[in-house]
Amino acid sequence: MVKLTCNIDTKYDMFIIEGYNMITEFVEKIAQFNNFENVENQYSNNFKYNIITRNNLIQYMKIMLKMKPATILIGEAPGYNGCRWSGVPFTAEKNILIEYRKGQLFGITNGFKIRDIAKPQSEASATIVWEHLRKIDSYPLMWNAFPFHPHKKNNTESNRKPSNEELHTGKLILSEILKMYNINNIIALGNTAQETLAKIGITCNKIRHPANGGKNEFISGLNTELGILPSNAST
């Protein structure tokens, strides 16, 4: 797997260039995982829109590398309406069309792509997450314990929990993400994500998942974890 190495005397520009190369290599490597049943690897050549998903993940990871996030927000696995199409965790196509962080993150003009600009797919939880991140102007890195889309047999328009074997692969990939970004502050998004991470030996704090009426608790929990003052995080 990809390993990012940089000694303390390396200039910032060289660090970014090396990081960009590592990110591209990393995404190309994870695109090779095709050995699981009832799993869509949205970055694989076997996936119809892999050029879009790989492009978006590479662009997102490069931007986040420059932002130097101190926190990573981890879910269980991509859903069929969100990351499956966008390529970016916790993100739907509709979010891709919106420019965040003063125009530096997402947006077609920044090189991001979706299947059909006239008909972007939306996803309720992704909408809540990105609306709040934009409001507080704070952007943790986002990932999943299993980075591919697990689905029920013969139904790609469904979600299921990843198996232990799948989670083992997810752990190997996640470990490279943590090294690449040098992140120690890990937050699980919801009980299921926390339980999933515990299975692979990662202990972390959790916040409420925004789905099923959890919006306000999600916002409150994320603000607490990120150290956002109430005056800067009104709902």
C-alpha atoms as a printed R data frame, in Angstrom:
    type eleno elety resid chain resno       x       y       z
1   ATOM     1    CA   MET     A     1   0.000   0.000   0.000
2   ATOM     2    CA   VAL     A     2   0.991   3.629  -0.381
3   ATOM     3    CA   LYS     A     3   3.276   5.118   2.227
4   ATOM     4    CA   LEU     A     4   3.915   8.836   2.521
5   ATOM     5    CA   THR     A     5   7.366   9.752   3.807
6   ATOM     6    CA   CYS     A     6   8.615  13.256   4.411
7   ATOM     7    CA   ASN     A     7  11.520  14.318   6.620
8   ATOM     8    CA   ILE     A     8  11.287  17.398   8.779
9   ATOM     9    CA   ASP     A     9  13.493  19.495   6.485
10  ATOM    10    CA   THR     A    10  11.450  18.938   3.331
11  ATOM    11    CA   LYS     A    11  10.044  22.140   1.872
12  ATOM    12    CA   TYR     A    12   6.271  22.531   1.888
13  ATOM    13    CA   ASP     A    13   5.950  22.591  -1.911
14  ATOM    14    CA   MET     A    14   7.907  19.369  -2.258
15  ATOM    15    CA   PHE     A    15   5.769  17.784   0.443
16  ATOM    16    CA   ILE     A    16   2.603  18.699  -1.466
17  ATOM    17    CA   ILE     A    17   3.977  17.444  -4.791
18  ATOM    18    CA   GLU     A    18   4.992  14.142  -3.213
19  ATOM    19    CA   GLY     A    19   1.646  13.930  -1.462
20  ATOM    20    CA   TYR     A    20  -0.227  14.505  -4.713
21  ATOM    21    CA   ASN     A    21   1.694  11.695  -6.384
22  ATOM    22    CA   MET     A    22   1.004   9.390  -3.450
23  ATOM    23    CA   ILE     A    23  -2.709  10.202  -3.557
24  ATOM    24    CA   THR     A    24  -3.010   9.353  -7.242
25  ATOM    25    CA   GLU     A    25  -1.148   6.086  -6.664
26  ATOM    26    CA   PHE     A    26  -3.292   5.317  -3.620
27  ATOM    27    CA   VAL     A    27  -6.569   5.754  -5.520
28  ATOM    28    CA   GLU     A    28  -5.313   3.657  -8.417
29  ATOM    29    CA   LYS     A    29  -4.390   0.910  -5.944
30  ATOM    30    CA   ILE     A    30  -7.759   0.799  -4.192
31  ATOM    31    CA   ALA     A    31  -9.409   0.682  -7.615
32  ATOM    32    CA   GLN     A    32  -7.917  -2.816  -7.994
33  ATOM    33    CA   PHE     A    33  -9.994  -4.390  -5.190
34  ATOM    34    CA   ASN     A    34 -12.597  -6.574  -6.916
35  ATOM    35    CA   ASN     A    35 -12.561  -9.769  -4.875
36  ATOM    36    CA   PHE     A    36 -15.709  -9.284  -2.770
37  ATOM    37    CA   GLU     A    37 -19.182 -10.601  -3.577
38  ATOM    38    CA   ASN     A    38 -22.076  -8.162  -3.444
39  ATOM    39    CA   VAL     A    39 -19.745  -5.174  -3.317
40  ATOM    40    CA   GLU     A    40 -19.410  -2.354  -5.812
41  ATOM    41    CA   ASN     A    41 -15.960  -0.839  -5.914
42  ATOM    42    CA   GLN     A    42 -16.987   2.537  -7.261
43  ATOM    43    CA   TYR     A    43 -13.380   3.276  -8.263
44  ATOM    44    CA   SER     A    44 -12.843   0.054 -10.218
45  ATOM    45    CA   ASN     A    45 -12.690  -0.140 -14.008
46  ATOM    46    CA   ASN     A    46 -15.696  -2.454 -13.693
47  ATOM    47    CA   PHE     A    47 -17.833   0.416 -12.384
48  ATOM    48    CA   LYS     A    48 -19.469   2.419 -15.170
49  ATOM    49    CA   TYR     A    49 -18.632   5.839 -13.734
50  ATOM    50    CA   ASN     A    50 -15.186   5.032 -12.359
51  ATOM    51    CA   ILE     A    51 -13.516   7.917 -14.194
52  ATOM    52    CA   ILE     A    52 -15.764  10.347 -12.319
53  ATOM    53    CA   THR     A    53 -15.412   8.726  -8.907
54  ATOM    54    CA   ARG     A    54 -11.635   8.361  -9.121
55  ATOM    55    CA   ASN     A    55 -11.239  11.922 -10.337
56  ATOM    56    CA   ASN     A    56 -13.364  13.305  -7.505
57  ATOM    57    CA   LEU     A    57 -11.636  11.297  -4.791
58  ATOM    58    CA   ILE     A    58  -8.201  12.336  -6.039
59  ATOM    59    CA   GLN     A    59  -9.212  16.006  -6.206
60  ATOM    60    CA   TYR     A    60 -10.793  15.854  -2.742
61  ATOM    61    CA   MET     A    61  -7.790  14.149  -1.154
62  ATOM    62    CA   LYS     A    62  -5.372  16.641  -2.709
63  ATOM    63    CA   ILE     A    63  -7.354  19.615  -1.427
64  ATOM    64    CA   MET     A    64  -7.613  18.079   2.036
65  ATOM    65    CA   LEU     A    65  -3.856  17.441   2.093
66  ATOM    66    CA   LYS     A    66  -3.264  21.166   1.661
67  ATOM    67    CA   MET     A    67  -5.862  21.960   4.334
68  ATOM    68    CA   LYS     A    68  -4.039  19.754   6.877
69  ATOM    69    CA   PRO     A    69  -7.112  18.472   8.770
70  ATOM    70    CA   ALA     A    70  -6.544  17.482  12.395
71  ATOM    71    CA   THR     A    71  -9.665  15.297  12.557
72  ATOM    72    CA   ILE     A    72 -11.079  12.444  10.506
73  ATOM    73    CA   LEU     A    73 -14.790  11.605  10.491
74  ATOM    74    CA   ILE     A    74 -15.394   7.926   9.733
75  ATOM    75    CA   GLY     A    75 -18.601   6.187   8.743
76  ATOM    76    CA   GLU     A    76 -19.359   2.536   8.136
77  ATOM    77    CA   ALA     A    77 -19.475   2.253   4.319
78  ATOM    78    CA   PRO     A    78 -20.659   4.205   1.258
79  ATOM    79    CA   GLY     A    79 -24.390   4.312   0.596
80  ATOM    80    CA   TYR     A    80 -26.002   3.749  -2.775
81  ATOM    81    CA   ASN     A    81 -27.077   7.392  -3.205
82  ATOM    82    CA   GLY     A    82 -23.965   9.178  -1.965
83  ATOM    83    CA   CYS     A    83 -20.309   8.206  -2.219
84  ATOM    84    CA   ARG     A    84 -21.197   5.457  -4.672
85  ATOM    85    CA   TRP     A    85 -21.814   8.132  -7.317
86  ATOM    86    CA   SER     A    86 -19.645  11.025  -6.112
87  ATOM    87    CA   GLY     A    87 -16.577   9.029  -5.078
88  ATOM    88    CA   VAL     A    88 -16.206  11.187  -1.958
89  ATOM    89    CA   PRO     A    89 -17.271   9.885   1.496
90  ATOM    90    CA   PHE     A    90 -20.408  11.477   3.008
91  ATOM    91    CA   THR     A    91 -20.941  13.341  -0.240
92  ATOM    92    CA   ALA     A    92 -23.653  13.263  -2.902
93  ATOM    93    CA   GLU     A    93 -23.479  14.641  -6.423
94  ATOM    94    CA   LYS     A    94 -25.510  17.669  -5.379
95  ATOM    95    CA   ASN     A    95 -22.788  18.583  -2.869
96  ATOM    96    CA   ILE     A    96 -20.150  18.255  -5.587
97  ATOM    97    CA   LEU     A    97 -21.811  21.111  -7.504
98  ATOM    98    CA   ILE     A    98 -21.536  23.491  -4.531
99  ATOM    99    CA   GLU     A    99 -18.254  25.262  -3.820
100 ATOM   100    CA   TYR     A   100 -17.152  25.155  -0.180
101 ATOM   101    CA   ARG     A   101 -14.354  26.833   1.756
102 ATOM   102    CA   LYS     A   102 -14.497  30.089  -0.192
103 ATOM   103    CA   GLY     A   103 -14.612  28.296  -3.517
104 ATOM   104    CA   GLN     A   104 -11.636  26.023  -2.906
105 ATOM   105    CA   LEU     A   105 -13.480  22.733  -2.349
106 ATOM   106    CA   PHE     A   106 -15.788  21.024  -4.878
107 ATOM   107    CA   GLY     A   107 -17.428  22.718  -7.843
108 ATOM   108    CA   ILE     A   108 -17.178  21.915 -11.540
109 ATOM   109    CA   THR     A   109 -14.748  24.808 -12.056
110 ATOM   110    CA   ASN     A   110 -12.369  23.106  -9.594
111 ATOM   111    CA   GLY     A   111 -12.204  19.940 -11.679
112 ATOM   112    CA   PHE     A   112 -14.910  17.888  -9.956
113 ATOM   113    CA   LYS     A   113 -17.395  15.941 -12.069
114 ATOM   114    CA   ILE     A   114 -20.812  14.284 -11.839
115 ATOM   115    CA   ARG     A   115 -22.816  12.084 -14.205
116 ATOM   116    CA   ASP     A   116 -25.422  14.679 -15.226
117 ATOM   117    CA   ILE     A   117 -25.245  18.306 -14.080
118 ATOM   118    CA   ALA     A   118 -28.959  18.729 -14.819
119 ATOM   119    CA   LYS     A   119 -29.913  15.803 -12.552
120 ATOM   120    CA   PRO     A   120 -27.544  15.622  -9.566
121 ATOM   121    CA   GLN     A   121 -28.252  12.879  -7.037
122 ATOM   122    CA   SER     A   122 -28.899  14.117  -3.502
123 ATOM   123    CA   GLU     A   123 -28.672  12.275  -0.185
124 ATOM   124    CA   ALA     A   124 -30.278  13.485   3.042
125 ATOM   125    CA   SER     A   125 -27.417  12.822   5.462
126 ATOM   126    CA   ALA     A   126 -24.820  14.254   3.075
127 ATOM   127    CA   THR     A   127 -26.890  17.423   2.793
128 ATOM   128    CA   ILE     A   128 -26.978  17.857   6.576
129 ATOM   129    CA   VAL     A   129 -23.260  17.183   6.942
130 ATOM   130    CA   TRP     A   130 -22.131  19.612   4.256
131 ATOM   131    CA   GLU     A   131 -24.576  22.366   5.185
132 ATOM   132    CA   HIS     A   132 -23.154  22.386   8.689
133 ATOM   133    CA   LEU     A   133 -19.514  22.142   7.643
134 ATOM   134    CA   ARG     A   134 -20.067  25.129   5.398
135 ATOM   135    CA   LYS     A   135 -21.715  27.059   8.223
136 ATOM   136    CA   ILE     A   136 -18.832  26.525  10.646
137 ATOM   137    CA   ASP     A   137 -16.191  26.643   7.873
138 ATOM   138    CA   SER     A   138 -14.406  23.633   9.340
139 ATOM   139    CA   TYR     A   139 -13.663  20.548   7.266
140 ATOM   140    CA   PRO     A   140 -12.491  17.279   8.824
141 ATOM   141    CA   LEU     A   141 -11.232  14.595   6.482
142 ATOM   142    CA   MET     A   142 -13.990  12.070   5.764
143 ATOM   143    CA   TRP     A   143 -13.647   8.346   5.137
144 ATOM   144    CA   ASN     A   144 -15.387   5.006   5.721
145 ATOM   145    CA   ALA     A   145 -14.325   1.894   7.631
146 ATOM   146    CA   PHE     A   146 -14.998  -0.009   4.393
147 ATOM   147    CA   PRO     A   147 -14.515   2.347   1.436
148 ATOM   148    CA   PHE     A   148 -16.583   0.438  -1.140
149 ATOM   149    CA   HIS     A   149 -20.352  -0.012  -1.494
150 ATOM   150    CA   PRO     A   150 -21.631  -3.248   0.093
151 ATOM   151    CA   HIS     A   151 -25.120  -4.191  -1.092
152 ATOM   152    CA   LYS     A   152 -27.660  -6.970  -0.788
153 ATOM   153    CA   LYS     A   153 -27.506  -9.827  -3.272
154 ATOM   154    CA   ASN     A   154 -28.636  -8.832  -6.771
155 ATOM   155    CA   ASN     A   155 -29.608  -5.339  -5.624
156 ATOM   156    CA   THR     A   156 -27.061  -2.565  -6.030
157 ATOM   157    CA   GLU     A   157 -29.714  -0.025  -5.000
158 ATOM   158    CA   SER     A   158 -29.401  -1.196  -1.396
159 ATOM   159    CA   ASN     A   159 -26.973  -1.072   1.522
160 ATOM   160    CA   ARG     A   160 -25.745  -3.701   3.964
161 ATOM   161    CA   LYS     A   161 -23.198  -3.964   6.751
162 ATOM   162    CA   PRO     A   162 -19.695  -4.932   5.610
163 ATOM   163    CA   SER     A   163 -18.458  -8.392   6.580
164 ATOM   164    CA   ASN     A   164 -15.483  -9.013   8.867
165 ATOM   165    CA   GLU     A   165 -13.357  -9.926   5.848
166 ATOM   166    CA   GLU     A   166 -14.326  -6.681   4.140
167 ATOM   167    CA   LEU     A   167 -13.555  -4.715   7.290
168 ATOM   168    CA   HIS     A   168 -10.091  -6.261   7.450
169 ATOM   169    CA   THR     A   169  -9.375  -4.842   4.011
170 ATOM   170    CA   GLY     A   170 -10.914  -1.552   5.085
171 ATOM   171    CA   LYS     A   171  -8.565  -1.411   8.069
172 ATOM   172    CA   LEU     A   172  -5.508  -1.783   5.843
173 ATOM   173    CA   ILE     A   173  -6.720   1.025   3.608
174 ATOM   174    CA   LEU     A   174  -7.702   3.244   6.537
175 ATOM   175    CA   SER     A   175  -4.277   2.812   8.123
176 ATOM   176    CA   GLU     A   176  -2.713   4.306   4.994
177 ATOM   177    CA   ILE     A   177  -5.110   7.247   5.103
178 ATOM   178    CA   LEU     A   178  -4.200   7.966   8.733
179 ATOM   179    CA   LYS     A   179  -0.485   7.837   7.909
180 ATOM   180    CA   MET     A   180  -0.835   9.963   4.807
181 ATOM   181    CA   TYR     A   181  -2.624  12.756   6.656
182 ATOM   182    CA   ASN     A   182  -0.963  12.225  10.028
183 ATOM   183    CA   ILE     A   183  -4.312  12.302  11.832
184 ATOM   184    CA   ASN     A   184  -4.820  11.027  15.376
185 ATOM   185    CA   ASN     A   185  -8.225  12.501  16.239
186 ATOM   186    CA   ILE     A   186 -10.750   9.932  14.974
187 ATOM   187    CA   ILE     A   187 -14.508  10.416  15.261
188 ATOM   188    CA   ALA     A   188 -17.063   7.733  14.400
189 ATOM   189    CA   LEU     A   189 -20.278   8.882  12.778
190 ATOM   190    CA   GLY     A   190 -22.931   6.937  14.658
191 ATOM   191    CA   ASN     A   191 -23.154   3.788  16.774
192 ATOM   192    CA   THR     A   192 -22.781   1.439  13.822
193 ATOM   193    CA   ALA     A   193 -19.606   3.150  12.652
194 ATOM   194    CA   GLN     A   194 -18.156   3.046  16.167
195 ATOM   195    CA   GLU     A   195 -18.971  -0.663  16.505
196 ATOM   196    CA   THR     A   196 -17.483  -1.302  13.073
197 ATOM   197    CA   LEU     A   197 -14.269   0.504  13.960
198 ATOM   198    CA   ALA     A   198 -14.082  -1.389  17.262
199 ATOM   199    CA   LYS     A   199 -14.076  -4.651  15.283
200 ATOM   200    CA   ILE     A   200 -10.832  -3.601  13.629
201 ATOM   201    CA   GLY     A   201  -9.233  -2.386  16.842
202 ATOM   202    CA   ILE     A   202  -9.848   1.351  16.547
203 ATOM   203    CA   THR     A   203 -11.170   3.053  19.673
204 ATOM   204    CA   CYS     A   204 -12.602   6.521  19.161
205 ATOM   205    CA   ASN     A   205 -15.265   8.993  20.189
206 ATOM   206    CA   LYS     A   206 -18.574   8.974  18.363
207 ATOM   207    CA   ILE     A   207 -21.188  11.514  17.404
208 ATOM   208    CA   ARG     A   208 -24.803  10.997  16.397
209 ATOM   209    CA   HIS     A   209 -25.488  10.084  12.777
210 ATOM   210    CA   PRO     A   210 -27.655  12.807  11.188
211 ATOM   211    CA   ALA     A   211 -30.163  10.310   9.731
212 ATOM   212    CA   ASN     A   212 -33.537   9.490  11.298
213 ATOM   213    CA   GLY     A   213 -33.989  12.755  13.161
214 ATOM   214    CA   GLY     A   214 -30.414  13.002  14.396
215 ATOM   215    CA   LYS     A   215 -29.550  16.355  12.809
216 ATOM   216    CA   ASN     A   216 -29.417  18.475  15.963
217 ATOM   217    CA   GLU     A   217 -27.472  15.887  17.967
218 ATOM   218    CA   PHE     A   218 -25.062  15.458  15.062
219 ATOM   219    CA   ILE     A   219 -24.462  19.209  14.920
220 ATOM   220    CA   SER     A   220 -24.004  19.494  18.677
221 ATOM   221    CA   GLY     A   221 -21.662  16.508  18.816
222 ATOM   222    CA   LEU     A   222 -19.530  17.646  15.907
223 ATOM   223    CA   ASN     A   223 -19.254  21.161  17.316
224 ATOM   224    CA   THR     A   224 -18.043  19.724  20.612
225 ATOM   225    CA   GLU     A   225 -15.474  17.469  18.948
226 ATOM   226    CA   LEU     A   226 -14.157  20.276  16.750
227 ATOM   227    CA   GLY     A   227 -14.138  22.843  19.556
228 ATOM   228    CA   ILE     A   228 -16.647  25.107  17.818
229 ATOM   229    CA   LEU     A   229 -18.074  27.776  20.111
230 ATOM   230    CA   PRO     A   230 -21.900  28.052  20.263
231 ATOM   231    CA   SER     A   231 -21.803  31.619  18.917
232 ATOM   232    CA   ASN     A   232 -20.192  30.318  15.722
233 ATOM   233    CA   ALA     A   233 -22.442  27.305  15.292
234 ATOM   234    CA   SER     A   234 -26.052  28.386  15.573
235 ATOM   235    CA   THR     A   235 -28.518  25.982  13.977
